[in-house]
Amino acid sequence: MDDDVWQWDTRADCEVRQILDRIADKWSLLVIALLERRTMRFTELRREIDGVSQRMLTVTLRHLERDGLVERTVHPVVPPRVDYALTPLGATLHEVIKSLVVWTEEHQNHIAVARSAYDARIAAEERLLGAP
């Protein structure tokens, strides 16, 4: 098996690339992190995720459900009640996400320094070139 990242990353129809695109977007990461704690209703998720629109949350939940990461349970009551929970597969992904968050927390200061240095370098280059 060829594990060269460039081979699968450059093919638009690559399954791995499609899955990574899906699970690595900001809304999916937040939904998975929240559902790791407990089962939640749509309105609870929307309230907890700052900035997500109703449509974007709906699309995100449908994609995660289709990929087998989230389970949707419709309760036959009035008014209708729908709960969302992580599947066992989704729980394994949460462990990976947690590692990414820990890495980010440990390195956020280094990244802030690098960003500041980059911004200063670009500003200096623009001044030299006479850019606005």
DSSP file (Angstrom, degrees, kcal/mol; ACC not computed):
  #  RESIDUE AA STRUCTURE BP1 BP2  ACC     N-H-->O    O-->H-N    N-H-->O    O-->H-N    TCO  KAPPA ALPHA  PHI   PSI    X-CA   Y-CA   Z-CA
    1    1 A M              0   0    0      0, 0.0     2,-0.7     0, 0.0     0, 0.0   0.000 360.0 360.0 360.0 128.9    0.0    0.0    0.0
    2    2 A D        -     0   0    0      1,-0.1     0, 0.0     2,-0.1     0, 0.0  -0.741 360.0-179.1 -85.9 116.2    1.4    3.4   -1.0
    3    3 A D        +     0   0    0     -2,-0.7     2,-0.5     4,-0.1    -1,-0.1   0.177  31.8 137.0-102.2  18.1    1.0    5.8    1.9
    4    4 A D    >>  -     0   0    0      1,-0.2     3,-1.2     2,-0.1     4,-1.0  -0.530  49.6-147.0 -66.3 116.8    2.5    8.7    0.0
    5    5 A V  H 3> S+     0   0    0     -2,-0.5     4,-2.3     1,-0.3     5,-0.2   0.814  93.1  61.3 -58.9 -33.4    0.2   11.6    1.0
    6    6 A W  H 3> S+     0   0    0      1,-0.2     4,-1.2     2,-0.2    -1,-0.3   0.820  96.6  60.6 -66.4 -29.1    0.7   13.3   -2.4
    7    7 A Q  H <4 S+     0   0    0     -3,-1.2     4,-0.4     1,-0.2    -1,-0.2   0.963 116.2  28.1 -64.6 -50.4   -0.8   10.4   -4.2
    8    8 A W  H >< S+     0   0    0     -4,-1.0     3,-0.6     1,-0.2     9,-0.3   0.789 115.1  62.6 -83.1 -24.7   -4.2   10.5   -2.5
    9    9 A D  H 3< S+     0   0    0     -4,-2.3    -1,-0.2     1,-0.2    -2,-0.2   0.788 102.1  50.0 -71.2 -26.4   -4.3   14.2   -1.8
   10   10 A T  T 3< S+     0   0    0     -4,-1.2     2,-0.7    -5,-0.2    -1,-0.2   0.592  89.0  89.0 -90.6 -10.0   -4.2   15.3   -5.4
   11   11 A R    X   -     0   0    0     -3,-0.6     3,-1.7    -4,-0.4     6,-0.2  -0.794  62.8-157.3 -92.4 117.0   -7.0   13.1   -6.7
   12   12 A A  T 3  S+     0   0    0     -2,-0.7    -1,-0.2     1,-0.3    -4,-0.0   0.795  93.4  50.8 -62.5 -29.3  -10.3   14.9   -6.3
   13   13 A D  T 3  S+     0   0    0     -3,-0.1     2,-0.3     4,-0.1    -1,-0.3   0.309  79.9 129.1 -92.6  10.4  -12.2   11.6   -6.3
   14   14 A C    <>  -     0   0    0     -3,-1.7     4,-2.1    -6,-0.2     5,-0.2  -0.491  54.9-145.4 -70.4 128.1  -10.1   10.1   -3.6
   15   15 A E  H  > S+     0   0    0     -2,-0.3     4,-2.4     1,-0.2     5,-0.2   0.885  98.3  52.8 -60.2 -42.4  -12.2    8.6   -0.8
   16   16 A V  H  > S+     0   0    0      1,-0.2     4,-2.8     2,-0.2     5,-0.2   0.930 109.5  48.9 -61.9 -45.5   -9.7    9.6    1.9
   17   17 A R  H  > S+     0   0    0     -9,-0.3     4,-2.5     1,-0.2    -1,-0.2   0.912 111.1  50.2 -61.0 -42.8   -9.6   13.2    0.8
   18   18 A Q  H  X S+     0   0    0     -4,-2.1     4,-1.7     2,-0.2    -1,-0.2   0.904 112.2  46.9 -63.2 -42.3  -13.4   13.4    0.7
   19   19 A I  H  X S+     0   0    0     -4,-2.4     4,-2.9     2,-0.2     5,-0.3   0.929 112.3  49.7 -66.8 -44.5  -13.6   12.0    4.3
   20   20 A L  H  X S+     0   0    0     -4,-2.8     4,-1.9     1,-0.2    -2,-0.2   0.905 108.6  53.2 -61.1 -41.2  -10.9   14.3    5.6
   21   21 A D  H  < S+     0   0    0     -4,-2.5     4,-0.4    -5,-0.2    -1,-0.2   0.899 113.5  44.8 -58.3 -39.7  -12.7   17.3    4.0
   22   22 A R  H >< S+     0   0    0     -4,-1.7     3,-0.8     1,-0.2     6,-0.2   0.953 118.4  37.9 -71.3 -51.1  -15.8   16.3    5.8
   23   23 A I  H 3< S+     0   0    0     -4,-2.9    -1,-0.2     1,-0.2    -2,-0.2   0.680 112.2  57.9 -80.7 -15.8  -14.5   15.5    9.3
   24   24 A A  T 3< S+     0   0    0     -4,-1.9    -1,-0.2    -5,-0.3    -2,-0.2   0.461  77.8 109.0 -95.8   0.7  -11.9   18.3    9.4
   25   25 A D  S <> S-     0   0    0     -3,-0.8     4,-2.2    -4,-0.4     5,-0.2  -0.443  79.9-114.1 -76.2 155.8  -14.3   21.2    8.8
   26   26 A K  H  > S+     0   0    0      1,-0.2     4,-1.9     2,-0.2     5,-0.2   0.841 112.1  50.3 -61.4 -37.1  -14.9   23.5   11.8
   27   27 A W  H  > S+     0   0    0      2,-0.2     4,-2.5     1,-0.2    -1,-0.2   0.917 110.3  49.4 -70.7 -40.7  -18.6   22.6   12.3
   28   28 A S  H  > S+     0   0    0     -6,-0.2     4,-2.7     1,-0.2     5,-0.2   0.921 110.3  51.4 -62.3 -43.1  -18.1   18.9   12.2
   29   29 A L  H  X S+     0   0    0     -4,-2.2     4,-2.2     1,-0.2    -1,-0.2   0.915 112.4  45.9 -59.9 -43.2  -15.3   19.1   14.8
   30   30 A L  H  X S+     0   0    0     -4,-1.9     4,-2.4    -5,-0.2    -1,-0.2   0.906 112.4  49.8 -68.2 -41.4  -17.5   21.2   17.1
   31   31 A V  H  X S+     0   0    0     -4,-2.5     4,-2.7     2,-0.2     5,-0.2   0.937 112.2  47.9 -62.1 -46.3  -20.5   18.8   16.7
   32   32 A I  H  X S+     0   0    0     -4,-2.7     4,-1.1     1,-0.2    -1,-0.2   0.907 111.6  50.4 -62.4 -42.0  -18.3   15.8   17.4
   33   33 A A  H  X S+     0   0    0     -4,-2.2     4,-0.6    -5,-0.2    -1,-0.2   0.910 113.5  44.9 -63.4 -41.9  -16.8   17.4   20.5
   34   34 A L  H >X S+     0   0    0     -4,-2.4     3,-1.0     1,-0.2     4,-1.0   0.900 111.4  51.6 -69.8 -40.3  -20.1   18.4   21.9
   35   35 A L  H 3< S+     0   0    0     -4,-2.7    51,-0.6     1,-0.3    -1,-0.2   0.684  95.3  71.4 -72.9 -15.7  -21.8   15.0   21.2
   36   36 A E  H 3< S+     0   0    0     -4,-1.1    -1,-0.3    -3,-0.2    -2,-0.2   0.840  98.7  49.9 -65.4 -30.4  -18.9   13.3   23.0
   37   37 A R  H << S-     0   0    0     -3,-1.0     2,-0.3    -4,-0.6    -2,-0.2   0.898 127.7 -39.4 -73.5 -42.1  -20.3   14.6   26.2
   38   38 A R     <  -     0   0    0     -4,-1.0    -1,-0.3    46,-0.1     2,-0.2  -0.984  69.4 -68.5-172.3 168.5  -23.9   13.6   25.8
   39   39 A T        -     0   0    0     -2,-0.3     2,-0.3    -3,-0.1    46,-0.2  -0.531  55.8-170.0 -69.3 140.0  -26.8   13.2   23.4
   40   40 A M  E     -A   84   0A   0     44,-2.5    44,-2.9    -2,-0.2     2,-0.2  -0.952  21.1-124.1-136.8 154.8  -28.2   16.5   22.3
   41   41 A R  E  >  -A   83   0A   0     -2,-0.3     4,-2.3    42,-0.2     3,-0.2  -0.544  36.5-106.7 -88.6 162.4  -31.1   18.0   20.5
   42   42 A F  H  > S+     0   0    0     40,-0.7     4,-2.7     1,-0.2     5,-0.2   0.917 120.0  51.3 -54.8 -47.8  -30.7   20.2   17.4
   43   43 A T  H  > S+     0   0    0      1,-0.2     4,-2.0     2,-0.2    -1,-0.2   0.849 108.6  51.9 -63.0 -34.0  -31.6   23.4   19.3
   44   44 A E  H  > S+     0   0    0     -3,-0.2     4,-2.0     2,-0.2    -1,-0.2   0.925 110.7  47.8 -66.5 -44.0  -29.0   22.6   22.0
   45   45 A L  H  X S+     0   0    0     -4,-2.3     4,-1.9     1,-0.2    -2,-0.2   0.925 111.9  49.6 -61.4 -44.8  -26.3   22.1   19.4
   46   46 A R  H  < S+     0   0    0     -4,-2.7     6,-0.2     1,-0.2    -1,-0.2   0.891 110.9  49.6 -63.7 -38.8  -27.2   25.3   17.7
   47   47 A R  H  < S+     0   0    0     -4,-2.0    -1,-0.2    -5,-0.2    -2,-0.2   0.860 113.5  46.5 -66.9 -35.6  -27.2   27.2   20.9
   48   48 A E  H  < S+     0   0    0     -4,-2.0     2,-1.0     1,-0.1    -2,-0.2   0.753 100.2  71.5 -80.0 -25.5  -23.8   25.8   21.9
   49   49 A I  S >< S-     0   0    0     -4,-1.9     3,-1.4    -5,-0.2     2,-0.2  -0.789  80.5-144.0-100.0  99.7  -22.0   26.4   18.5
   50   50 A D  T 3  S+     0   0    0     -2,-1.0     3,-0.1     1,-0.2    -3,-0.1  -0.399  78.5  10.5 -64.3 126.9  -21.5   30.1   18.2
   51   51 A G  T 3  S+     0   0    0      1,-0.3     2,-0.3    -2,-0.2    -1,-0.2   0.316  87.9 130.5  92.8  -8.9  -21.9   31.3   14.6
   52   52 A V    <   -     0   0    0     -3,-1.4    -1,-0.3    -6,-0.2     2,-0.1  -0.631  50.2-137.1 -82.9 135.7  -23.4   28.2   13.0
   53   53 A S     >  -     0   0    0     -2,-0.3     4,-2.4     1,-0.1     5,-0.2  -0.451  22.0-112.7 -82.9 162.8  -26.5   28.8   10.9
   54   54 A Q  H  > S+     0   0    0      1,-0.2     4,-2.2     2,-0.2     5,-0.2   0.918 118.5  49.0 -60.2 -43.6  -29.5   26.5   11.1
   55   55 A R  H  > S+     0   0    0      2,-0.2     4,-2.6     1,-0.2    -1,-0.2   0.924 110.9  48.6 -63.8 -45.2  -28.9   25.3    7.5
   56   56 A M  H  > S+     0   0    0      1,-0.2     4,-2.6     2,-0.2    -1,-0.2   0.892 112.1  48.9 -65.4 -38.9  -25.2   24.7    8.0
   57   57 A L  H  X S+     0   0    0     -4,-2.4     4,-2.7     2,-0.2    -1,-0.2   0.906 111.2  50.6 -66.3 -40.3  -25.8   22.7   11.2
   58   58 A T  H  X S+     0   0    0     -4,-2.2     4,-2.2    -5,-0.2    -2,-0.2   0.934 112.8  45.6 -60.5 -47.1  -28.5   20.7    9.4
   59   59 A V  H  X S+     0   0    0     -4,-2.6     4,-2.4     2,-0.2    -2,-0.2   0.917 113.3  50.5 -62.9 -44.4  -26.1   19.9    6.5
   60   60 A T  H  X S+     0   0    0     -4,-2.6     4,-2.5     1,-0.2     5,-0.2   0.931 111.1  47.5 -60.7 -47.3  -23.3   19.0    8.9
   61   61 A L  H  X S+     0   0    0     -4,-2.7     4,-2.3     1,-0.2    -1,-0.2   0.888 111.4  51.3 -63.8 -39.4  -25.4   16.6   10.9
   62   62 A R  H  X S+     0   0    0     -4,-2.2     4,-2.7    -5,-0.2    -1,-0.2   0.922 111.5  47.3 -63.1 -44.0  -26.7   14.9    7.8
   63   63 A H  H  X S+     0   0    0     -4,-2.4     4,-2.1     2,-0.2    -2,-0.2   0.924 112.9  48.1 -64.2 -43.9  -23.2   14.4    6.5
   64   64 A L  H  <>S+     0   0    0     -4,-2.5     5,-2.7     1,-0.2     6,-1.2   0.879 112.9  49.1 -64.9 -37.0  -22.0   13.1    9.8
   65   65 A E  H ><5S+     0   0    0     -4,-2.3     3,-1.4     4,-0.2    -2,-0.2   0.923 110.0  51.0 -66.5 -43.9  -25.0   10.7   10.0
   66   66 A R  H 3<5S+     0   0    0     -4,-2.7    -2,-0.2     1,-0.3    -1,-0.2   0.862 108.7  52.1 -61.3 -36.0  -24.4    9.5    6.4
   67   67 A D  T 3<5S-     0   0    0     -4,-2.1    -1,-0.3    -5,-0.2    -2,-0.2   0.458 117.9-113.3 -80.8  -1.0  -20.8    8.8    7.3
   68   68 A G  T < 5S+     0   0    0     -3,-1.4    22,-0.4     2,-0.2    21,-0.3   0.676  89.2 109.9  81.3  16.9  -21.8    6.7   10.3
   69   69 A L  S   <S+     0   0    0     -5,-2.7    18,-2.1    -6,-0.2     2,-0.4   0.730  75.9  38.0 -96.2 -25.8  -20.4    9.2   12.9
   70   70 A V  E     -B   86   0A   0     -6,-1.2     2,-0.5    16,-0.3    -2,-0.2  -0.967  69.0-147.3-128.6 142.6  -23.6   10.5   14.3
   71   71 A E  E     -B   85   0A   0     14,-3.5    14,-2.0    -2,-0.4     2,-0.5  -0.928   9.5-154.2-110.9 133.5  -26.9    8.7   15.0
   72   72 A R  E     -B   84   0A   0     -2,-0.5     2,-0.5    12,-0.2    12,-0.2  -0.928   8.3-168.1-109.4 125.9  -30.2   10.5   14.7
   73   73 A T  E     -B   83   0A   0     10,-2.8    10,-2.7    -2,-0.5     2,-0.6  -0.963   5.4-159.1-118.8 120.9  -33.1    9.3   16.8
   74   74 A V  E     -B   82   0A   0     -2,-0.5     8,-0.2     8,-0.2    -2,-0.0  -0.867   9.2-152.2 -98.9 123.6  -36.6   10.6   16.1
   75   75 A H  E     -B   81   0A   0      6,-3.4     2,-2.4    -2,-0.6     6,-1.2  -0.834  17.8-127.9 -97.3 129.6  -39.0   10.2   19.0
   76   76 A P        +     0   0    0      0, 0.0     2,-0.3     0, 0.0    -1,-0.0  -0.412  67.7 115.9 -78.4  70.4  -42.7    9.9   18.0
   77   77 A V        -     0   0    0     -2,-2.4     4,-0.1     4,-0.1    -2,-0.1  -0.857  69.2 -84.1-129.6 165.9  -44.0   12.6   20.2
   78   78 A V  S    S+     0   0    0     -2,-0.3     3,-0.0     2,-0.1     0, 0.0  -0.979 118.7  32.2-116.9 123.1  -45.7   16.0   19.7
   79   79 A P  S    S-     0   0    0      0, 0.0    -2,-0.1     0, 0.0    -1,-0.1   0.613 114.7-108.1 -70.7 159.4  -43.9   18.2   19.2
   80   80 A P        -     0   0    0      0, 0.0     2,-0.4     0, 0.0    -2,-0.1  -0.200  32.4-155.9 -57.2 144.1  -41.4   16.0   17.4
   81   81 A R  E     - B   0  75A   0     -6,-1.2    -6,-3.4    -4,-0.1     2,-0.4  -0.992  10.0-174.5-126.6 128.5  -38.2   15.4   19.3
   82   82 A V  E     - B   0  74A   0     -2,-0.4   -40,-0.7    -8,-0.2     2,-0.3  -0.987   4.9-165.8-125.0 127.3  -34.9   14.5   17.5
   83   83 A D  E     -AB  41  73A   0    -10,-2.7   -10,-2.8    -2,-0.4     2,-0.4  -0.848   5.0-154.1-111.7 149.1  -31.8   13.5   19.4
   84   84 A Y  E     +AB  40  72A   0    -44,-2.9   -44,-2.5    -2,-0.3     2,-0.3  -0.971  18.6 167.9-122.3 138.3  -28.2   13.3   18.1
   85   85 A A  E     - B   0  71A   0    -14,-2.0   -14,-3.5    -2,-0.4     2,-0.2  -0.979  37.8-101.3-144.4 154.7  -25.5   11.1   19.5
   86   86 A L  E     - B   0  70A   0    -51,-0.6   -16,-0.3    -2,-0.3   -17,-0.1  -0.540  33.9-136.5 -72.6 142.6  -22.1    9.9   18.5
   87   87 A T     >  -     0   0    0    -18,-2.1     4,-2.3    -2,-0.2     5,-0.2  -0.442  34.2 -97.3 -83.6 170.2  -21.8    6.4   17.2
   88   88 A P  H  > S+     0   0    0      0, 0.0     4,-1.5     0, 0.0     5,-0.1   0.888 129.8  51.9 -55.9 -37.6  -19.0    4.1   18.4
   89   89 A L  H  > S+     0   0    0    -21,-0.3     4,-1.5     1,-0.2   -20,-0.2   0.915 108.4  50.4 -64.3 -42.7  -17.2    5.1   15.2
   90   90 A G  H  > S+     0   0    0    -22,-0.4     4,-1.9     1,-0.2    -1,-0.2   0.857 105.5  57.0 -62.5 -35.8  -17.7    8.8   16.0
   91   91 A A  H  X S+     0   0    0     -4,-2.3     4,-1.3     1,-0.2    -1,-0.2   0.868 103.8  52.7 -64.7 -36.0  -16.4    8.3   19.5
   92   92 A T  H  X S+     0   0    0     -4,-1.5     4,-1.0     1,-0.2    -1,-0.2   0.881 108.2  51.2 -67.4 -35.5  -13.1    6.9   18.0
   93   93 A L  H  X S+     0   0    0     -4,-1.5     4,-2.4     1,-0.2     3,-0.3   0.864 102.0  61.2 -67.2 -35.5  -12.8   10.0   15.9
   94   94 A H  H  X S+     0   0    0     -4,-1.9     4,-2.8     1,-0.2    -1,-0.2   0.884  98.5  56.9 -59.4 -37.3  -13.3   12.2   19.0
   95   95 A E  H  X S+     0   0    0     -4,-1.3     4,-1.5     1,-0.2    -1,-0.2   0.896 108.4  46.7 -60.6 -39.4  -10.2   10.7   20.5
   96   96 A V  H  X S+     0   0    0     -4,-1.0     4,-1.8    -3,-0.3    -2,-0.2   0.920 111.9  50.2 -67.8 -44.2   -8.2   11.9   17.5
   97   97 A I  H  X S+     0   0    0     -4,-2.4     4,-2.4     1,-0.2    -2,-0.2   0.893 106.0  56.4 -60.5 -40.7   -9.8   15.3   17.6
   98   98 A K  H  X S+     0   0    0     -4,-2.8     4,-2.5     1,-0.2    -1,-0.2   0.899 105.2  51.8 -60.0 -40.4   -8.9   15.6   21.3
   99   99 A S  H  X S+     0   0    0     -4,-1.5     4,-2.4     1,-0.2    -1,-0.2   0.900 108.9  50.7 -61.8 -40.8   -5.3   15.0   20.4
  100  100 A L  H  X S+     0   0    0     -4,-1.8     4,-2.4     2,-0.2    -2,-0.2   0.900 110.3  49.0 -64.2 -41.8   -5.4   17.8   17.9
  101  101 A V  H  X S+     0   0    0     -4,-2.4     4,-2.7     2,-0.2    -2,-0.2   0.912 110.6  50.4 -64.9 -43.0   -7.0   20.2   20.4
  102  102 A V  H  X S+     0   0    0     -4,-2.5     4,-2.4     2,-0.2    -2,-0.2   0.929 110.7  49.5 -61.0 -44.8   -4.3   19.3   23.0
  103  103 A W  H  X S+     0   0    0     -4,-2.4     4,-1.6     1,-0.2    -2,-0.2   0.922 111.4  49.8 -59.0 -44.4   -1.6   19.9   20.4
  104  104 A T  H  X S+     0   0    0     -4,-2.4     4,-1.0     1,-0.2    -2,-0.2   0.916 110.7  48.6 -61.9 -44.6   -3.2   23.3   19.5
  105  105 A E  H  < S+     0   0    0     -4,-2.7     3,-0.4     1,-0.2     4,-0.3   0.898 112.4  49.1 -62.5 -40.3   -3.3   24.3   23.2
  106  106 A E  H  < S+     0   0    0     -4,-2.4    -1,-0.2     1,-0.2    -2,-0.2   0.777 122.0  33.2 -69.7 -26.7    0.3   23.3   23.7
  107  107 A H  H  X S+     0   0    0     -4,-1.6     4,-2.3    -3,-0.2     5,-0.2   0.340  83.4 103.8-114.1   5.4    1.5   25.2   20.6
  108  108 A Q  H  X S+     0   0    0     -4,-1.0     4,-2.3    -3,-0.4     5,-0.1   0.862  83.0  51.3 -61.5 -35.4   -0.8   28.2   20.4
  109  109 A N  H  > S+     0   0    0     -4,-0.3     4,-2.1     2,-0.2    -1,-0.2   0.901 109.4  50.1 -67.6 -39.5    1.8   30.6   21.8
  110  110 A H  H  > S+     0   0    0      1,-0.2     4,-2.3     2,-0.2    -2,-0.2   0.896 111.9  48.6 -62.8 -40.0    4.4   29.4   19.3
  111  111 A I  H  X S+     0   0    0     -4,-2.3     4,-2.7     2,-0.2    -2,-0.2   0.900 108.7  52.9 -68.0 -40.7    1.9   29.9   16.5
  112  112 A A  H  X S+     0   0    0     -4,-2.3     4,-2.3    -5,-0.2    -2,-0.2   0.905 110.5  48.1 -60.5 -41.7    1.0   33.4   17.8
  113  113 A V  H  X S+     0   0    0     -4,-2.1     4,-2.5     2,-0.2    -2,-0.2   0.923 112.0  49.1 -64.4 -44.5    4.7   34.3   17.7
  114  114 A A  H  X S+     0   0    0     -4,-2.3     4,-2.4     1,-0.2    -2,-0.2   0.905 111.1  50.0 -62.8 -41.5    5.1   32.9   14.2
  115  115 A R  H  X S+     0   0    0     -4,-2.7     4,-2.9     2,-0.2    -1,-0.2   0.924 111.1  48.8 -62.5 -44.7    2.1   34.8   13.0
  116  116 A S  H  X S+     0   0    0     -4,-2.3     4,-2.4     2,-0.2    -2,-0.2   0.915 112.1  48.6 -61.7 -43.7    3.4   38.1   14.5
  117  117 A A  H  X S+     0   0    0     -4,-2.5     4,-2.3     2,-0.2    -1,-0.2   0.907 112.9  48.1 -63.3 -42.4    6.8   37.6   12.8
  118  118 A Y  H  X S+     0   0    0     -4,-2.4     4,-2.8     2,-0.2     5,-0.2   0.945 111.7  49.2 -62.2 -49.3    5.2   36.8    9.5
  119  119 A D  H  X S+     0   0    0     -4,-2.9     4,-2.4     1,-0.2    -2,-0.2   0.897 112.5  48.1 -59.7 -41.4    2.9   39.9    9.7
  120  120 A A  H  X S+     0   0    0     -4,-2.4     4,-2.2    -5,-0.2    -1,-0.2   0.904 112.4  49.2 -65.3 -41.3    5.8   42.1   10.6
  121  121 A R  H  X S+     0   0    0     -4,-2.3     4,-2.3     2,-0.2    -2,-0.2   0.913 112.8  46.7 -64.3 -43.7    7.9   40.7    7.7
  122  122 A I  H  X S+     0   0    0     -4,-2.8     4,-2.4     2,-0.2    -2,-0.2   0.907 111.9  50.9 -66.2 -41.9    5.1   41.2    5.2
  123  123 A A  H  X S+     0   0    0     -4,-2.4     4,-2.0    -5,-0.2    -2,-0.2   0.908 111.2  48.5 -61.8 -41.8    4.5   44.7    6.4
  124  124 A A  H  X S+     0   0    0     -4,-2.2     4,-2.1     2,-0.2    -2,-0.2   0.903 111.3  50.0 -65.3 -41.5    8.2   45.5    6.0
  125  125 A E  H  X S+     0   0    0     -4,-2.3     4,-2.0     1,-0.2    -2,-0.2   0.901 110.2  50.3 -63.5 -40.8    8.3   44.0    2.5
  126  126 A E  H  X>S+     0   0    0     -4,-2.4     5,-2.6     1,-0.2     4,-0.8   0.880 109.0  51.6 -66.2 -37.9    5.3   46.1    1.5
  127  127 A R  H ><5S+     0   0    0     -4,-2.0     3,-0.5     3,-0.2    -1,-0.2   0.913 110.5  49.1 -63.3 -42.4    6.8   49.3    2.8
  128  128 A L  H 3<5S+     0   0    0     -4,-2.1    -2,-0.2     1,-0.2    -1,-0.2   0.871 114.6  44.3 -64.2 -37.0   10.0   48.6    0.8
  129  129 A L  H 3<5S-     0   0    0     -4,-2.0    -1,-0.2    -5,-0.2    -2,-0.2   0.532 112.7-119.3 -85.5  -6.8    8.0   47.9   -2.3
  130  130 A G  T <<5 +     0   0    0     -4,-0.8    -3,-0.2    -3,-0.5    -4,-0.1   0.728  55.7 160.0  75.8  22.1    5.8   50.9   -1.7
  131  131 A A      <       0   0    0     -5,-2.6    -1,-0.2    -6,-0.2    -2,-0.0  -0.449 360.0 360.0 -74.8 150.9    2.6   48.9   -1.5
  132  132 A P              0   0    0      0, 0.0    -1,-0.1     0, 0.0    -5,-0.1   0.497 360.0 360.0 -65.2 360.0   -0.4   50.5    0.2
